[in-house]
Amino acid sequence: MRRVRWDVYCRVIDNFGDIGVCWRLARELASRGERVRLVADDLSALRWMAPRGAPGVTTTAWSDAADSGAEVVVEAFGADLPEATQAALARRSLSLTWVNLEYLSAEPYVERSHGLPSPRMHGPAAGATKHFFYPGFTPATGGLLRERDLLAQRAAFDRDAWLAARGWPRMRHERVVVLFGYPQPALRPLLGRLATEPTLLLLAGGPMQAAALEALRGLPRRRSLRAVALPFLSQTEFDRMIWSADLAFVRGEDSPVRAIWAAVPFVWQLYPQSDGAHRPKLEAFLDRLLDGAPAHLVGPVGACFRAWNGFRPEALFDSQWPDPAAWRRQVETFRGTLLTQLDLATQLQRFVASRR
């Protein structure tokens, strides 16, 4: 099969989740024999996110990027390509596929919009057409990023050995909780609830880490809660951190997908919107996640998600805690459904092939 040249454009908007998704996509495409160039306005996160790079992937600063003649251009998360690049794409529109990779959502519009063309009628790209490509949770969407060997690596993982090797050994009877999120009012109630039983709390690098350490200093009776502030991890190590968890609090675009493939109970903190626009997105995801779940699980899990996303945060975990075993089984069921669907990189490759 002939190798295809791809350009993936990314603007770093918030906390490196966007470039994290773009790097995973670039790395996975390259592992399948494609030639990939990642163009970003801030490449600094790759120093710790991907310190060894990846075979077949090159990186270019946004300010230095010119149209490379790639056969596929992926504009991630509405990156708004430079005008000169748009004009160049318009001049060779018949020889390329231009894809707008959108944000992850379970809302109904995703299925309606996935794959739709968007002809450029005005501006420097006039005459060109880009297509919307939506990640998602159903066969009518673009699927989720999933490396071909991910499940085999997950099955072979030894969490206690991994934790001990990094200096974070788990004590007997401790559960492992990963905390990765945006600072918020529900943080202190969560820590208080976690402190009610032996817990190794892994504080992932990012803005919540400092807030959590400060909140822990003022938390009474927290001898059962042992917190470790982690450095920024490579994507490979980040995945293993999630694999080690009995419960994970995740955020943004990349880490909830990692939690799903890890099949661990998790709570997803969506990017907060001041007008509450993230509420429909949250409810749509809960409908997918909890489809077919036992009645005794639906209420507690939904309450955790809603409180952690700013809807009645003062009531966080004041009701029954979700049953851990049932919660894990439900995530495993959800993962099983998603594993029957094609992953995002495969779907992108097939979409591009269909356009050629």
Buried (B, 14 or more C-beta within 10 A) or exposed (E): EEEBBBBBBBBBBEBBBBBBBBBBBBBBBBBBEBBBBBBBBBBEBBEBBBEEEBEBBBBBEBEEBEBBEBBBBBBBBEBEBBEEBBBBBBEEBEEBBBBBBBBBBBBEEBBEBBBEEEEBEEEBBEBBBBBBBBBBBBEEBBBBBBBEEBBEEBEEEEBEEBBEEBEBEBEEEBBBBBBBBBBBEBBBBBBBBBBEEBBBBBBBBBEBBEBBEEBBEEBEEBEEBBBEEBEBBBBEBBBBBBBBBBBBBBBBBBBBBBBBBBBBBBBBBBBEEEEEEBBBBBBBBBEBBBEEBEEEBBBBBBBBBBBBBBBEBEEBBEEEBBBEEBBBBBBEBBBEBBEEBBBBBBBBBEBBEEBE
